[in-house]
Structures are given as structure tokens and as C-alpha cells.
Amino acid sequence: MQTLRSFLKGEWVAGSGAGRALHDAATGAEVASVASDGLDLGGALAWARAVGGPKLRAMTFAERGQVLKAMSAVIHEHREALIDVSRHGGTTRGDAKFDIDGAAGTLSYYAYVGKGLGEQRFLLDGEAEPLLRSKRFVGQHVRLPRRGVAVHINAFNFPAWGMAEKAAVALLAGVPVVSKPGTPTAPLAVRIVELWHEAGVLPEGAFQLLVGGAGDLLDHLGAQDCVAFTGGSETARSIRGHANIVRHNIAVNIEADSLNASVLGPDVEVGSDTWHMFVNDVSREMTQKCGQKCTAVRRIFVPEAVADDVVAALSDRLAAAGVGDPADKDTRVGPVASAGQHRAVQAGLDALSAAATRVWEGSAPDGAGFWVKPSLFRSDKGLDTDFVHEHEVFGPVATVLPWDGSVAGIAALVAAGGGGLVCSVYSDDPEWGGEAVLEIAPWNGRVHWGSRKVHDQSPGSGTVLPNLIHGGPGKAGGGSELGGVRGLELYMPRTAIQADQGLLKRILG
């Protein structure tokens, strides 16, 4: 059985104490243990500030991009071995590739961004602004890297992609990272960092990994540090309200629960290209990663006239998605990642059964694994189905909600979720679709408009692309990651420098 170790201050170290056992999601067998008691987390942060920060800031964007390119290449080189490691978390081969390729691809994309930014070490934000009547005395907004550490607290569902996407942006910005993976799937994150370390691609002090509990990590943060968190809203609230974070007004970016929606426009005909795009996308977003995706579809809004057709089409498609051993090539849906996640999903299904009608239920293997039966629900009560609009069941579960087809009605239904990461609209009507997209947009970080002209070109709403922002308002956390150069903003705060224009040109170019 593997004992997971943390990578701190350039060394692999094991925590003390009883620790926590990790289990294979398909069999329930114990496969690893992890402990974080006794680790010098304050020292790790200080080391990052003293060693990693200066090394990264001395590098140009292009040089930092070369580091990211090398990190991506290591993941790509060891792709097959990493897919094997990920199986203990219940992922099928397809799900593992989605996670691992997403990690390599995001690192590669930000390597390309670094190359484009070139030999700079900071970013100008707009043009110089003349001040008062003087033509020489100007103000220039500049973005410079924080003189602290980026603490990344990641979710269990994407141990590769989640870790890599946050690290790519922070490292390109010139800020060292302390990354804490979700514990149930931490073995994959550990193995990736081992490979990076063995390949010598990490600048000293630039990246550290903490496995197990976060301990007193947040107690040691200072005003130049920042936190990026992905996970549940309850944990997000505790981070935002942490006394030390409040005391120093530390920057925090949150990606939390998201009741993402999919909307079928009233103009879409059953059997059309746009109809099939909708059915394919929704069924994939319900089953990929066993529904354990922050971008998964939870609410399916359809016109009343075709609600029965939607339920029938989705039921047929979901029934074809085999549930079983993730090592089996025919399996589309594996188990959820942990016993705790299994309990949470089962409790959510019980509550959802009291609020809506289950119209389809799949099968799942018997045994000690963390198996969940994929389920499709329906509610004709619209806004009065409080549970559906307020609680995310983080598994292969979604609810069909018919509505009258009006833009005002769908805007109110989408808004009832309190803010989401992504909402999809499927319509070939530019007037209805355009109005719906613009009404829905303020409640979502991203809107995906599907139509017949792109029915075979879109990767689907659930694919997070590094050149578009990832985040959302309200319940989704209110944060934002990625988005190309926009992603650097958390790590490179804006400062206005007022000075003689000639002096500014000397230091800023």
C-alpha cells in the first residue's frame, strides 16, 4: 500500500499521525494512506517567498512559458502510466484521458501565451493617461506579480487538470505555488509532481505539493499571498471567513457549487441536427466523470410540447451508457470517487425523489465499490421545485423541467439557480436565441449557444477551454480563472504609477 508524501521545500516528506486511508472506488480496497500532521507549512510558504518568487520574477514570460511547455511534455510522455494511476479514483479510460489531456493542453496553451508575451516581466494595463494640464506628468496602470505565494486548494474530481490549470496561470504570472489536491484522488497529483521533479522541469521553490489536510496552512498567509479554491460552497465560506484571510484582506478566488442549465429553444424540432446536439450534449454531461464535474448539466429546461420526447430520448441515450468496472473498455460510467461522495450523492437522490419524479433509473454493479445508479428526474412545478434550484447532487443526475417557451420564463428559471458556471442554449432562431442568451448571460460565467451550423463542431458546454474564463457569479463562487491573459489578474494586481513620462518609459519601456 502506498504512503503518499508531500513535496515541500524541495523534498518529499511524510506527515505524522494516524492519517487517512484511501480506497479504490470500484472495489473499496485500501490502496494508499496519507497524513499531514507535523509538516512545516509556515516554513514551506516562507521558502516559496524567499526562493521560488525571486527565481520566477527574474524570468521573462517567454522563459516561464518554457517551464510550462516542459511540464506539459512530461505529462504527455507518461500519459498511459498516468491513466493507470487514475483508475483507483473510479475513472474510465475516457474520463482519465479527459483529465490528463486537459492538464497537458492547458499547460501547453499557457506556454504559448508566455511565448507571445515575450521578454516582458510585467504587463501594461492600457495606455498612459495624461494628468491635469501637464503633458509630461502621466499615470500608467501596471500589473506586477505578487511578492507572495499562490495557495491552490483543488477538488477531487480533476486531480490532473485542476492542479495544472491553476499552476499554469500562477507560474506564468511569476508567483510560486503551494498546491493541495483533493485527498480521494491525490495519488494522481502526487505521481505527476514526482515526474516533474524527476525530469527537473520545476524551478527551485516554484511548486510545492501538500497532500492530506490543509492543517494550519491558511494561518501563515500574508497580504501578498492569494488563494484559489475549487470545491463545495460550505468549505468556500469557511475559507473566505478565515480570521487570517479577513485580517490581511487576502485575495481569494472561489469556484463552488453550480446548478448548470441546458435550455432547448421552442423552435427546435424533434430529430433535427440541433435536437441531436442537445440530446448528445446533455447525456454526455450527465455521465462523463460519473457526473462529478463542476460544469455538468443539473437542470434541463425544455418546452412543454416536447417534454415527453426529451425524456424518452435522454432515457434511451443514458441507457446505452454502460455502468461498471472503469478498467473495462465498454464502461462509460464508473463509480463516484469516494465513500464520502457516495453518501452525499445517495442523500441527494433521496431528497430529489421527494421533490421531483424519477422518470429513468440506470443500473449499477453490486459490491463494495462506490456505485451510483444514473437517474433522470422530471418536475412540472417550475420555480416551485425549490430543491432542484438550490441543491446540486454531484453525480450522474439531472432534472427535466418543462416551461412555456418564453424568454422571460427561462430567464427566471435559470436565475433561480443563483448563478452558474455555464448555461447552454440550443436554438436556430436568432431572435429568440439571441434574446435568451443575453438575458441568461449575467447569471453565468459562460454561455454555450448550440445551433445547426455548429452541431458537429462544438466540444460541448462541459469542456473548460483555457482561452475562455472559467468561473461564475453567485452560488458558483463569484470567481474567475483562465481566460488567456485575463487569468493572470489574480496573481498580478493592478497598480497606477504616476511620474514623469520619460522616467516611466525608462522603467516600463
Steps between C-alpha positions, in 0.01 A plus 500: 500500500633843404570768760453836334757767577497876457759687293610792719817710497639283220461169686246221524378484860236292678270640763455344842190374675240235421426650160223405261449189291418535130293234325456371147167640382402182314594239762517687829848356564748719688767622257682783677526702817580863561577721801596865526546552873837639604589657164667842506248686289608843615854411399380378160329834432805694616724290275276568201511875567877507554610260225222427251367853464831670416594222254171528314496881497849504353370303203319654204154386396660305215735321741214416737311373197787263426458356851131440432581342166737257672239417767247427227745277313564291812127433542462413134802266508362305796135514394433125500658446841300790643177354360575182697559698820170683460295177491496475880287815499229323300573663166451321172772525238303771321454697822868464589606626156264796536670596827862429403479644150327806643795550735760467224298714262450785745870509588583500129254781429648722771848419372380647170362806682838545669678484166269770368563728799870463429784660693281701738476435875187708561189614311391849402128555561383752242672813375671769706247761617585873503437656841376854559638746243849358480597296197802359679335393824307179419356195663549143379318193630736204536453138605787348699527155663412469867793469740330207666374147439201362311327238715290269283239281669367265234200269471515122476329467162785627278827422680710567188313775316398693811856509632656585163260775396552698820876441499534604135355844559678569829842387377466699178417804713819444701343382827611175675236240582405281795241256364271281713316232298168346598593209726296212347682529164832642624713207371473634144607850603791356699619293205491798264707711737744210547546490122550877481759479779680204344514680164643813663251733336395689816705807600608477863224613733250554219265211577420307818237235568314445827302175528247425772341769713585868465590523869602852603599601147264800484626629836839577341376703204582868461372799308696418181374141484181381330272197505319324216245240612282251313245299696181521706338826607519412870879467486517814285319698770740374766799610289355844430422544868832369631628748759845539345360547149260765627772669707736543205226539235664217304377459143282189463359348180217250543345246268218332690167321443332562166152400388582522131209504259428383147221676309323359191352782293132481392602514132702175510325210327523143626756310292677809362877550518459746786274254684762226476771743611292578808435134585863402444637786707263452794551124520878542483500767769293276726726197468857621438709462816187339650344845510777625730568814298457859606364566149258204489138568404269487804185674367352430156244759385283392206179628336189332638400367156811281467565408865395138450717471190800638691452255786474209254807606300716560807387173659602306189837673482573456872403133487770447238769635734631189674566522875772275637867430556696804378772265370249350253525669159120487458433688823382858461414570864715393792438542874520828686841574650460432871279366776422853615398602152285187472313587821446858381361393163268240652366758746449741211311238300269434796424871537454544126255208493281692744507814285467356147403182315767252397423422134804282428748307713801307382670200653820468700716207611460348843803485723725710717566776248348846510234438236215736416207432268475777236160666533281741304227691681214721385309781667211693346496748788760735353613762749319319780745207492722661762739209553589478131590869487688507830694174539754332273509120505861440391452184299337364179173678573292773333140624495278586201283808563244594230414869451284714273776591252512872583828689544374658822411157637836342421689801635320461833560123512872529425535780757334280764824301514673800655786517249678237295824418323338427165157495337423355157235632264401295194315702237514582129281809545734801514236723659379264773843347553679833504258652750517191722881491497527866601240461778670190638859626469521710822422187703780292348873517443460345156208447257519228236267560201442185300344509153487303175805674352725384786323179596803289402772749599452588866684307776193549720423730787689291755843545344692775676716681245808692620437799272155560655432591861398227741291616793161643570299739719310436820471138604773403250748685719531842342850426374673468165790290373668455163383720212843537344690800636192588710588208726816678617302775673468317834877461516593839350305776676462838334704802616485857367841667475505881469824651375681696235430337164870465423574325828210261447626408156840419650357244742203373299622523142 
